[in-house]
Amino acid sequence: MRRSVDTILTTHTGSLPRPPKVVELLLADKGKAGANRAALDAAVEDAVSGVVRKQIEAGIDVINDGEQGRTDYTVHVLDRLTGYEGKPTPPRGTGEPEFPELAQLLNQFASPFQHRPTCSGPVTWKDWPAVEADIARAKAAMTRSGAKEYFMTSPSPGQIARYLPNSYYKTDEEYIFALADVMAREYRAIVDAGFILQLDCPDLAMSYGLFPGISIADYREFISQNVEALNHSVKDLPVDRMRMHVCWGSTLGPHHGDIEIKEIADILLKGRPQAVSFPGANPRHGHEWKVWKDVKLPDGKIIIPGVIDSTSNFVEHPELVADRITQYARVVGKENVIAGVDCGFGTFAGRVQVDTKIVWMKLASLAQGAAMAAERV
């Protein structure tokens, strides 16, 4: 993994806006699987080429395929794994019950891909070729682009368990470690193909809201097990070819109940991946750069703080972006910082919170701000 030396490197979290045609075909495939496979594959290939080109034009250093062929960052595994024929869990909205007006306002952002069944049988691979095709398509686009470094996302065992709860294995611990063993194959394939593997781990922060009234000590114990399962799944992979993303969700809610990063930072840093990505731009967590004054960054670790908000249609001024990057760089060292984005811009296909044109403006501002910050530190 490259480090920020002469410049401050830039990246993002993974998902990018999908063209309407791709969303249309993904919805059609949901209704009748495989009926439009050739058209969907062609549309996704074009979309991947498009987002790769736009990332490079925006000045982003470490790029990806934008998750163009997936319905979202987690539940797409339903098409690839066995064991998920259980009772569906209730759809999750984009607002919170205590704010009915906000819930009504945000209802328009609900994902059309909300099928989240429970695990009702042993988890194994049923469509490994889909993974291989995903990797091959992204690899071809990266090779054509001449990008120096690129990443590919995959959900962590804990994140899959959060979205697709257990009703088959004797314990949740048995379930999460079964997922770790199965997903290890995908993680290795991504690294072997030359990508930086990004493990999506929003479960490590977002799960706090699933346990109202839980003590900080009990929550730390819960996510420590998730990190243990994550580390088990990547135990044979090189540390410097992996990064992990942690967040409090990409919704437009108040986030007043989020657990503070200072309460879990030490556990996050126990993850084997070399780099940790987390939100740092949104108004609820923008102050938390100060945490890194007290939390010692282990030797070799890199942080990827979000310096662009992925839920707002404001285009951050490059000066503000530079200020945010500089705060982190002066605390942990420029070489230990890569400038990122809070969360994905296309977390769920069909859910548009930020205008597509504005997304690219934001990423260009990220690159401009990073160049300014590099001169300051």
C-alpha positions in Angstrom: 0.0 0.0 0.0 1.4 3.4 -1.0 1.9 6.0 1.7 1.6 9.8 1.5 5.2 11.1 1.2 5.7 13.9 -1.3 2.0 14.3 -1.7 -1.1 13.3 0.4 -2.8 10.5 -1.4 -6.6 10.5 -1.9 -9.2 7.8 -2.1 -12.9 7.2 -1.3 -15.0 4.6 0.4 -16.1 2.4 -2.4 -19.6 2.9 -3.9 -20.2 5.6 -6.5 -23.4 6.6 -8.4 -24.7 4.1 -10.9 -26.1 5.1 -14.2 -30.0 4.9 -14.4 -29.7 2.1 -17.0 -27.7 -0.1 -14.5 -30.2 0.5 -11.8 -33.0 -0.4 -14.1 -31.4 -3.6 -15.2 -30.5 -4.5 -11.6 -34.2 -4.1 -10.6 -35.2 -6.2 -13.6 -32.7 -8.9 -12.6 -34.2 -8.8 -9.1 -37.6 -9.6 -10.6 -36.4 -12.3 -12.9 -32.9 -13.4 -12.2 -30.7 -13.9 -15.3 -33.4 -12.7 -17.8 -31.3 -9.7 -18.9 -27.8 -11.0 -18.0 -26.1 -10.0 -21.2 -27.5 -6.5 -21.2 -26.7 -6.1 -17.5 -23.2 -7.2 -17.9 -22.6 -4.8 -20.8 -24.1 -1.9 -18.9 -22.0 -2.6 -15.8 -18.9 -2.9 -17.9 -19.6 0.5 -19.4 -20.4 2.0 -16.0 -17.2 0.7 -14.5 -15.1 2.2 -17.3 -17.0 5.5 -16.8 -16.4 5.8 -13.0 -12.7 4.7 -13.4 -12.2 7.5 -15.9 -14.0 10.1 -13.8 -12.0 9.2 -10.6 -8.8 9.7 -12.5 -10.1 13.0 -14.0 -11.0 14.2 -10.5 -7.5 13.5 -9.3 -8.2 10.6 -7.0 -5.1 8.4 -6.4 -6.5 5.1 -5.1 -9.5 4.1 -7.1 -12.0 1.3 -7.6 -14.9 0.0 -9.7 -17.5 2.0 -7.8 -19.4 -1.2 -6.9 -21.3 -0.7 -10.1 -22.5 -4.3 -10.6 -23.8 -4.7 -7.0 -27.2 -3.8 -5.5 -25.4 -2.7 -2.3 -22.2 -3.3 -0.4 -23.5 -6.3 1.7 -26.7 -8.0 0.5 -25.3 -8.8 -2.9 -23.8 -11.9 -1.2 -27.3 -13.4 -1.2 -26.8 -14.2 -4.9 -23.5 -15.9 -4.2 -23.9 -17.8 -0.9 -26.1 -20.6 0.3 -28.0 -20.7 3.6 -30.3 -17.7 3.3 -33.8 -19.0 2.9 -35.0 -17.9 6.3 -37.7 -15.4 7.3 -37.0 -11.9 6.0 -36.1 -9.3 8.6 -38.1 -6.1 8.5 -36.9 -3.4 6.0 -34.9 -0.7 7.5 -35.9 2.9 6.8 -33.6 5.9 6.5 -35.1 7.9 9.4 -35.6 7.2 13.1 -38.9 6.5 14.9 -38.5 9.4 17.3 -38.3 11.8 14.3 -41.5 11.1 12.3 -41.2 14.2 10.1 -37.6 13.3 9.2 -38.6 9.7 8.5 -41.3 10.9 6.1 -38.9 13.3 4.4 -36.2 10.6 4.0 -38.6 7.9 2.8 -37.8 8.9 -0.8 -34.2 7.6 -0.1 -35.3 4.1 0.9 -33.4 1.4 -1.1 -35.5 -0.8 -3.5 -33.3 -3.7 -2.5 -34.4 -4.5 1.0 -34.7 -8.3 1.1 -32.7 -9.4 4.1 -33.5 -13.0 5.1 -32.1 -14.8 8.1 -29.5 -17.5 7.8 -31.4 -20.8 7.8 -28.7 -23.2 6.7 -25.0 -23.8 6.3 -23.2 -21.0 4.5 -21.2 -22.1 1.5 -20.4 -20.8 -2.0 -23.1 -21.4 -4.6 -21.9 -18.9 -7.3 -18.1 -18.5 -7.1 -17.9 -17.6 -10.8 -19.8 -14.3 -10.0 -17.0 -13.3 -7.7 -14.4 -14.2 -10.4 -16.3 -12.2 -13.0 -16.6 -9.2 -10.7 -12.8 -9.2 -10.0 -11.9 -9.8 -13.7 -14.1 -6.9 -14.9 -12.7 -4.5 -12.3 -9.1 -5.7 -13.0 -9.5 -5.1 -16.8 -10.8 -1.6 -16.2 -7.9 -0.7 -13.8 -5.3 -2.1 -16.2 -6.7 -0.1 -19.1 -6.7 3.1 -17.0 -3.1 2.8 -16.0 -4.0 3.4 -12.3 -1.0 3.0 -9.9 -3.1 1.5 -7.1 -6.7 0.3 -6.8 -8.9 -1.3 -4.3 -11.9 -3.6 -4.1 -14.5 -3.8 -1.4 -16.0 -6.9 0.3 -18.2 -7.0 3.4 -16.7 -8.3 6.7 -18.1 -11.3 8.5 -19.6 -9.1 11.2 -21.3 -6.8 8.6 -22.9 -9.8 6.8 -24.1 -11.1 10.2 -25.5 -7.6 11.0 -27.6 -7.5 7.8 -28.4 -11.2 7.6 -29.0 -12.5 11.2 -28.5 -16.0 12.3 -31.3 -18.5 12.8 -29.4 -21.7 12.0 -26.1 -21.9 13.8 -26.1 -22.8 17.6 -24.5 -19.4 18.5 -23.9 -16.1 16.8 -20.2 -16.7 17.4 -20.3 -20.0 15.5 -22.2 -18.1 12.7 -19.7 -15.3 12.4 -16.7 -17.6 12.3 -18.4 -19.7 9.6 -18.8 -16.6 7.6 -15.2 -15.8 8.2 -14.1 -19.1 6.8 -16.3 -18.8 3.7 -15.5 -15.2 2.9 -11.8 -15.8 3.3 -11.8 -17.2 -0.2 -13.1 -14.0 -1.7 -10.7 -11.9 0.3 -7.7 -13.9 -0.9 -8.9 -13.7 -4.5 -9.1 -9.9 -4.4 -5.6 -9.6 -3.0 -4.2 -12.2 -5.4 -5.7 -10.2 -8.3 -3.5 -7.2 -7.3 -6.1 -5.1 -5.5 -6.0 -3.5 -2.1 -8.7 -5.4 -0.2 -11.1 -3.0 1.6 -13.1 -4.9 4.2 -16.4 -3.0 4.9 -17.0 -3.1 8.7 -19.7 -0.6 9.6 -20.9 -3.2 12.1 -18.1 -2.1 14.4 -19.7 1.3 14.9 -23.3 1.1 13.7 -24.2 -2.0 15.8 -24.2 0.2 18.9 -27.7 1.3 17.8 -29.0 -2.3 17.8 -28.6 -2.6 21.5 -30.4 0.2 23.3 -29.0 0.7 26.7 -25.9 -1.5 26.2 -22.9 -0.5 28.3 -19.7 0.6 26.6 -17.9 -2.4 28.2 -20.4 -4.9 26.8 -20.4 -3.2 23.4 -16.6 -3.3 23.3 -16.7 -7.0 24.0 -19.2 -7.6 21.2 -17.2 -5.8 18.5 -14.0 -7.4 19.8 -15.4 -10.7 18.7 -16.2 -9.3 15.3 -12.7 -8.0 14.9 -11.4 -11.5 16.0 -13.5 -13.1 13.3 -12.3 -10.5 10.8 -8.7 -11.2 11.7 -9.3 -15.0 11.4 -10.6 -14.6 7.9 -7.5 -12.7 6.7 -4.9 -14.3 8.9 -2.9 -15.4 5.8 -3.0 -12.2 3.8 -0.4 -9.5 3.9 -1.3 -6.7 6.2 -0.1 -4.0 3.8 -2.6 -5.2 1.1 -5.6 -4.5 3.2 -7.7 -1.7 4.7 -11.0 -1.6 6.6 -13.9 0.9 6.6 -15.8 1.7 9.7 -18.8 4.1 9.9 -22.0 5.1 11.5 -24.1 4.8 8.4 -24.7 6.9 5.3 -28.2 8.2 6.3 -29.1 11.8 6.8 -30.3 11.3 10.4 -29.1 13.2 13.4 -26.6 10.6 14.5 -26.9 11.9 18.1 -26.8 8.3 19.4 -23.6 7.3 17.7 -20.9 5.8 19.8 -17.8 8.1 19.9 -14.7 6.8 18.2 -12.6 7.4 21.3 -14.6 4.5 22.9 -13.6 2.0 20.2 -10.5 3.3 18.5 -8.2 0.8 20.2 -10.3 -2.1 19.2 -10.4 -0.9 15.6 -6.7 -0.7 15.5 -6.4 -4.4 16.5 -7.8 -5.3 13.0 -5.1 -6.8 10.8 -5.6 -4.4 7.9 -2.9 -1.8 7.7 -5.3 1.1 7.2 -8.5 2.2 8.9 -11.1 4.4 7.1 -13.7 6.3 9.1 -15.9 9.4 8.9 -14.4 12.7 9.9 -16.2 15.3 7.9 -19.9 15.1 9.0 -21.0 17.5 11.7 -21.3 14.8 14.4 -17.8 13.4 14.0 -15.8 16.3 12.5 -14.2 17.1 15.9 -12.9 13.7 16.5 -9.5 14.3 14.8 -8.5 15.3 18.4 -8.9 11.7 19.5 -5.7 10.8 17.7 -3.7 13.0 20.1 -4.4 10.5 22.8 -4.8 7.2 20.8 -1.3 6.0 19.8 -1.2 4.9 16.2 0.7 1.5 16.1 3.8 1.4 13.9 2.9 0.9 10.3 -0.8 1.8 10.7 -2.4 4.3 8.3 -5.7 6.2 8.9 -8.0 7.3 6.1 -10.2 10.0 7.7 -13.2 11.2 5.7 -12.7 14.8 4.8 -15.6 15.0 2.4 -19.2 14.4 3.6 -21.0 11.8 1.5 -24.5 12.8 2.4 -24.5 16.5 1.7 -24.9 18.3 -1.6 -22.6 21.1 -0.4 -19.3 21.0 -2.3 -16.6 21.4 0.3 -14.1 24.2 -0.4 -10.6 22.9 -1.0 -9.4 25.2 1.8 -11.7 23.4 4.2 -10.6 20.0 2.9 -6.9 21.1 3.4 -7.7 22.2 6.9 -9.2 18.9 7.8 -6.4 16.9 6.3 -3.8 19.1 8.0 -5.4 18.5 11.5 -4.9 14.8 11.1 -1.4 15.0 9.4 0.0 17.2 12.2 -1.1 14.7 14.8 -0.1 11.4 13.3 2.3 12.4 10.5 1.6 13.0 6.9 2.9 9.6 5.9 0.2 8.0 8.0 -2.7 9.8 6.4 -4.6 9.1 3.2 -7.5 11.6 2.6 -10.9 9.9 2.1 -14.6 10.3 2.1 -17.0 9.6 5.0 -19.0 6.8 3.3 -20.2 5.7 -0.1 -22.0 7.9 -2.5 -23.9 4.9 -4.0 -24.3 2.7 -1.0 -27.6 1.3 -2.3 -28.5 1.1 -6.0 -31.5 3.3 -6.7 -30.9 5.5 -3.6 -29.6 9.0 -4.6 -28.8 11.4 -1.8 -26.1 13.4 -3.6 -26.5 14.6 -7.2 -24.2 12.6 -9.4 -22.6 15.7 -10.9 -21.9 17.0 -7.4 -20.2 13.7 -6.4 -17.5 14.3 -9.0 -17.2 18.0 -7.9 -16.7 16.8 -4.3 -14.0 14.3 -5.3 -12.2 17.0 -7.4 -12.3 19.3 -4.3 -10.8 16.4 -2.3 -7.9 16.2 -4.6 -7.4 19.9 -4.7 -7.5 20.1 -0.9 -5.0 17.3 -0.5 -2.6 19.1 -2.8 -2.9 22.2 -0.7 -2.5 20.3 2.6 0.7 18.6 1.3 2.3 22.0 1.0 1.4 22.9 4.6 2.8 19.8 6.3 
